[in-house]
Amino acid sequence: MIQYAGILLILIGIYGLLTETNLIKIIVSLNVFELGLNVFIISVGFVREGVAPILTSVNNHSGLVFVDPLPQALVLTAIVIGLGTTALGLAFARRIYMKHGTLNIEEIGGGIND
Amino acid sequence: MKKALAMLLLVLVGTLLFMGIYAMEGFRPYGEVDLAQRVSQAYIDKDVTGENPEVVYGISKDLETGSANLVTSIIVNYRSFDTLGEVTVLFLSALGVSILFGSFKGRLRSRYQPNFILRTGSKVVFPLILIMGVYIFIHGHLSPGGGFPGGSMIASAILLMYLADEAFRIRIEGFKMTEGIAGSLYVLLGLVGLTLAGYFLSNFLNTGTVGALFSAGIIPVVYVLVGLKVGSELTGIITDFLKGEVE
């Protein structure tokens, strides 16, 4: 079920990327897309009745059923890189707003039609 | 028109995704994964190179990696090179943000004055958040968390101070210095591993007993460095975003 939710979020993100004209909304769409992808990758590693992949004094040996730690490690990387790209994108959006006074990409134009 | 086209494309992509993923051979249904068929089992047994007896918390000694947190053992031990790249990407984006806002001076003025509760409460909470952040990255190999969440917590404490105090300033040079030193030490640690054990970022220290604070070899060292680096980088990003207009 959660896998379908992940795919749905990916599709919502793509829809936002295709239709939105506001720069901030485009960045948010990118984030939704990425979130869906992360949910999907995490769900691939889920094992029914598996415990979190951390050895503690309770879950104390490696023979237990763990959920897959590898997708979690990959998603951690993806989250951090997503944060970096979002920060850079928002910085660009702010500079563009200062130059053009608008965040709408149709109002900014491509320079050919002007 | 654009929306209808987007919708059409979406249905197409969705169908392809759905059929492509679930028709793939070897893709297990949700929750019915057998880890023994995946590479992850080697990471759980802490033995990628051969057969290993069961790892027991608090007893097993001198394994490939002594980290009790299996995700951490993958991030900072088996795939540490990947993490170095990840830290580099974060560094590049922080650099990009600071170049874009480089000509800005002063601070962005907020329309709202911070109220009494925020001003007073932030002074109480600030050291607690800072200590919690440091705790999280020091215990990254034992408990959930690690360098990235710990660093983010430190940056969030600084953000709280920015919100609570209009006149709050940090000396950003100090943070930039911390970031540079931590990043260089990470690479240096990798090079030491290359010299001593034969490959970049190898775990050359004694890995100790699983579950002890001083265990897991270079994992806590790397995570402290990553925590400091991420904390100062995110603080730099926050500071750049709060810069005011060009003067």
Interface residues (C-beta under 8 A of the other chain):
Chain A: M1 I2 Q3 I7 I10 L11 I14 Y15 L18 T19 S43 V44 G45 F46 V47 R48 A52 P53 I54 L55 T56 S57 N59 N60 H61 S62 G63 V65 F66 D68 P69 L70 Q72 A73 L76 T77 I79 V80 I81 L83 G84 T85 A87 L88 L90 A91 F92 R94 R95
Chain B: K2 K3 L5 A6 M7 L9 L10 V13 G14 L17 F18 I21 Y30 G31 E32 V33 L35 R38 V39 S40 Y43 I44 D45 K46 E54 V55 V56 Y57 G58 A68 N69 L70 V71 S73 I74 I75 R79 D82 T83 E86 V89 L90 L92 S93 A94 G96 V97 L100 F101 S143 P144 F148 V210 G211 V230 I237 D240 F241
